[in-house]
């Protein structure tokens, strides 16, 4: 089965050294006690290895397996370490994981159902969803994708748009120019990867921002950084942008 695994900066987990492309075996698998561990839901990996100093890979697990029961964590007796995907890869995989669970045939533009979808492509429009494990997706300029479901995704690509999420372990992702991503749920991620994006989150959430520069005939990516909203260096419910590699307050502009 396919999954995702986190490590420290040395590609170690619980003092065990892993290597990309390598396979490992153990005799027994018991969640949190024995075997090799990984998560089926990419966003669950953040509970064990937060973004600031961690590395992430795809994995394939097989053999005997044992589930944690609290989230999607699995212990197995045989694991193969796949490609290193980094923070952006894990975030993208997390959004895809949630979107793949949605019954798109029953989608509506405003939805409150469990595992449902609100999808919108019109300019200045809104996709709103309150369902658990659901997705609000919008590509229109100056639009809003809003979600309150746990472990769900609000995704927006439109210019000056907003992706907002209040669910636990959820992700608000925005790639549109001068757009905003905000989260309120515990252990959630506000991700702004577009030009001049901004992000904010509640205490304990993570912000992920990209910095771009004008290379004359095109915009080029300069840096992508993440930071924990700790209430000291990074304040809760405060907009931030990434400027010269540092998180700076952006205001409500």
C-alpha positions as CSV (number, residue, x, y, z in Angstrom):
1,X,0.0,0.0,0.0
2,X,1.2,3.5,-0.8
3,X,1.9,6.0,1.9
4,X,4.0,8.9,3.2
5,X,6.7,9.0,5.8
6,X,8.5,11.8,7.7
7,X,12.0,11.9,9.0
8,X,14.4,14.3,10.7
9,X,16.9,16.3,8.7
10,X,19.2,13.3,8.4
11,X,16.5,11.0,7.0
12,X,16.2,9.2,10.3
13,X,13.1,8.1,12.2
14,X,13.4,7.0,15.8
15,X,17.2,6.8,15.3
16,X,16.8,4.4,12.4
17,X,18.7,5.5,9.3
18,X,16.7,5.3,6.1
19,X,17.8,5.7,2.4
20,X,15.8,6.6,-0.7
21,X,15.3,3.6,-2.9
22,X,16.1,1.2,0.0
23,X,13.9,-1.6,1.4
24,X,13.8,-2.8,5.0
25,X,12.2,-5.7,6.8
26,X,11.2,-6.6,10.4
27,X,9.7,-9.6,12.0
28,X,6.6,-8.0,13.6
29,X,4.4,-4.9,13.2
30,X,2.5,-3.2,16.0
31,X,1.5,0.4,15.7
32,X,3.6,2.7,17.9
33,X,5.7,-0.2,19.1
34,X,7.3,-2.3,16.3
35,X,7.7,-2.3,12.6
36,X,8.1,0.5,10.1
37,X,5.5,3.3,10.3
38,X,4.0,5.6,7.7
39,X,0.7,7.4,7.1
40,X,-1.8,6.9,4.3
41,X,-3.1,10.5,4.6
42,X,-0.1,12.8,3.8
43,X,-1.5,15.5,6.2
44,X,-1.3,13.1,9.2
45,X,2.5,13.0,8.8
46,X,2.7,16.6,10.1
47,X,1.5,15.3,13.5
48,X,4.8,13.4,13.9
49,X,7.2,15.5,11.8
50,X,6.4,19.2,11.5
51,X,7.5,21.1,8.4
52,X,10.3,23.4,9.7
53,X,13.0,20.7,10.0
54,X,11.7,17.5,8.5
55,X,12.0,15.6,5.3
56,X,9.3,13.5,3.5
57,X,9.2,10.6,1.1
58,X,6.7,8.4,-0.6
59,X,6.7,4.8,0.7
60,X,5.3,1.4,-0.2
61,X,4.3,-0.8,2.8
62,X,3.6,-4.5,2.7
63,X,3.8,-7.7,4.7
64,X,2.0,-7.8,8.1
65,X,0.3,-4.5,9.0
66,X,-1.2,-3.0,12.1
67,X,-3.2,0.2,12.2
68,X,-3.0,2.9,14.9
69,X,-6.7,3.7,14.9
70,X,-6.2,7.3,15.9
71,X,-5.3,8.5,12.4
72,X,-4.1,6.9,9.2
73,X,-0.8,5.7,10.7
74,X,0.2,2.1,9.8
75,X,2.9,-0.2,11.0
76,X,4.3,-2.8,8.5
77,X,7.0,-5.5,8.4
78,X,8.3,-4.5,4.9
79,X,8.8,-1.0,3.6
80,X,10.3,0.5,0.5
81,X,11.4,4.1,0.6
82,X,10.3,6.0,-2.5
83,X,11.2,9.4,-3.8
84,X,11.8,12.4,-1.5
85,X,9.0,14.8,-2.2
86,X,9.7,17.7,0.2
87,X,7.1,19.9,1.9
88,X,5.4,21.1,-1.3
89,X,5.1,17.5,-2.5
90,X,3.5,16.4,0.8
91,X,1.0,19.3,0.7
92,X,0.1,18.5,-2.9
93,X,-0.3,14.9,-2.0
94,X,-2.5,15.8,0.9
95,X,-4.9,17.9,-1.2
96,X,-5.1,15.1,-3.8
97,X,-5.7,12.5,-1.1
98,X,-8.8,14.4,0.1
99,X,-10.0,15.3,-3.4
100,X,-9.8,11.6,-4.4
101,X,-12.2,10.7,-1.6
102,X,-14.9,13.1,-2.8
103,X,-17.9,11.8,-4.8
104,X,-17.6,14.4,-7.6
105,X,-20.9,13.1,-9.2
106,X,-22.8,14.6,-6.3
107,X,-20.9,17.9,-6.0
108,X,-22.7,21.2,-5.4
109,X,-21.5,24.8,-5.3
110,X,-22.5,25.0,-1.6
111,X,-22.3,21.8,0.3
112,X,-22.6,20.7,3.9
113,X,-22.5,16.9,3.4
114,X,-20.0,14.4,4.8
115,X,-17.2,13.7,2.2
116,X,-18.7,16.1,-0.3
117,X,-17.4,18.7,-2.7
118,X,-18.0,22.4,-3.6
119,X,-16.4,23.3,-6.9
120,X,-16.5,26.7,-8.7
121,X,-14.6,28.1,-11.7
122,X,-16.4,31.5,-12.1
123,X,-14.9,34.9,-11.4
124,X,-15.9,36.6,-8.2
125,X,-17.7,33.5,-7.0
126,X,-17.7,31.3,-3.9
127,X,-17.3,27.6,-3.2
128,X,-18.3,26.8,0.3
129,X,-18.2,23.5,2.2
130,X,-18.7,22.4,5.8
131,X,-18.5,18.6,5.4
132,X,-15.9,16.4,7.1
133,X,-13.1,15.2,4.8
134,X,-14.5,17.4,2.0
135,X,-13.1,19.8,-0.5
136,X,-13.9,23.4,-1.6
137,X,-12.1,24.2,-4.9
138,X,-12.1,27.4,-6.8
139,X,-10.2,28.7,-9.9
140,X,-12.0,32.0,-10.4
141,X,-10.4,35.4,-9.9
142,X,-11.3,37.3,-6.7
143,X,-13.2,34.1,-5.5
144,X,-13.4,32.3,-2.2
145,X,-13.0,28.7,-1.3
146,X,-14.2,28.1,2.3
147,X,-14.2,24.9,4.3
148,X,-14.9,24.0,7.9
149,X,-14.6,20.2,7.7
150,X,-11.9,18.3,9.6
151,X,-9.0,16.9,7.4
152,X,-10.4,18.8,4.4
153,X,-8.9,21.1,1.8
154,X,-9.8,24.6,0.5
155,X,-7.9,25.2,-2.7
156,X,-7.8,28.3,-4.8
157,X,-5.9,29.4,-7.9
158,X,-7.6,32.6,-8.8
159,X,-6.1,36.2,-8.7
160,X,-6.8,38.0,-5.4
161,X,-8.8,35.0,-4.1
162,X,-9.1,33.5,-0.6
163,X,-8.8,29.9,0.6
164,X,-10.1,29.5,4.2
165,X,-10.2,26.5,6.4
166,X,-11.3,26.0,10.0
167,X,-11.2,22.2,10.3
168,X,-8.7,20.2,12.4
169,X,-5.6,18.9,10.4
170,X,-6.8,20.7,7.3
171,X,-5.1,22.7,4.5
172,X,-5.9,26.0,2.9
173,X,-3.8,26.3,-0.3
174,X,-3.6,29.2,-2.7
175,X,-1.5,29.8,-5.8
176,X,-3.2,32.9,-7.3
177,X,-1.4,36.2,-7.5
178,X,-2.0,38.4,-4.4
179,X,-4.2,35.8,-2.8
180,X,-4.6,34.7,0.8
181,X,-4.7,31.4,2.7
182,X,-5.9,31.2,6.3
183,X,-6.6,28.4,8.8
184,X,-8.1,28.2,12.3
185,X,-8.2,24.4,13.0
186,X,-5.5,22.8,15.2
187,X,-2.5,21.4,13.3
188,X,-3.6,22.9,10.1
189,X,-1.6,24.5,7.3
190,X,-2.1,27.8,5.4
191,X,-0.1,27.5,2.2
192,X,0.3,30.5,-0.1
193,X,2.6,29.6,-3.0
194,X,1.6,32.3,-5.5
195,X,3.2,35.7,-6.2
196,X,2.8,38.1,-3.3
197,X,0.6,35.6,-1.4
198,X,-0.1,35.9,2.3
199,X,-1.1,33.5,5.0
200,X,-2.3,33.5,8.6
201,X,-3.2,30.8,11.1
202,X,-4.3,30.1,14.7
203,X,-1.9,29.2,17.4
204,X,-0.2,25.9,16.7
205,X,-0.9,26.0,12.9
206,X,1.8,26.2,10.2
207,X,2.3,28.8,7.5
208,X,4.0,28.0,4.2
209,X,4.8,30.9,1.9
210,X,6.7,31.3,-1.4
211,X,8.8,34.3,-2.4
212,X,9.1,35.2,-6.1
213,X,11.2,37.7,-8.0
214,X,10.7,39.4,-11.4
215,X,13.4,38.2,-13.7
216,X,12.4,40.6,-16.5
217,X,10.3,38.4,-18.8
218,X,9.0,36.0,-16.2
219,X,8.5,35.5,-12.4
220,X,10.9,33.0,-10.8
221,X,10.7,31.2,-7.5
222,X,13.2,32.5,-5.0
223,X,12.3,30.6,-1.8
224,X,9.7,28.5,0.0
225,X,9.7,28.5,3.8
226,X,7.5,27.3,6.6
227,X,7.0,28.5,10.2
228,X,5.0,27.6,13.2
229,X,2.5,30.1,14.6
230,X,4.0,30.0,18.1
231,X,2.4,33.3,19.5
232,X,5.9,34.7,20.1
233,X,7.9,35.1,16.9
234,X,4.9,34.5,14.7
235,X,1.6,35.8,16.0
236,X,-1.8,34.1,15.7
237,X,-4.5,35.5,13.4
238,X,-1.9,37.8,11.7
239,X,-1.2,38.0,8.0
240,X,2.3,37.3,6.9
241,X,4.3,37.5,3.6
242,X,7.7,36.1,2.8
243,X,10.1,39.0,2.1
244,X,13.8,38.6,1.6
245,X,13.5,35.1,3.1
246,X,11.8,36.4,6.3
247,X,8.2,36.3,7.5
248,X,6.9,39.9,7.8
249,X,3.5,41.1,8.8
250,X,1.4,41.9,5.8
251,X,-1.6,43.7,7.3
252,X,-5.1,43.4,5.8
253,X,-4.3,44.9,2.4
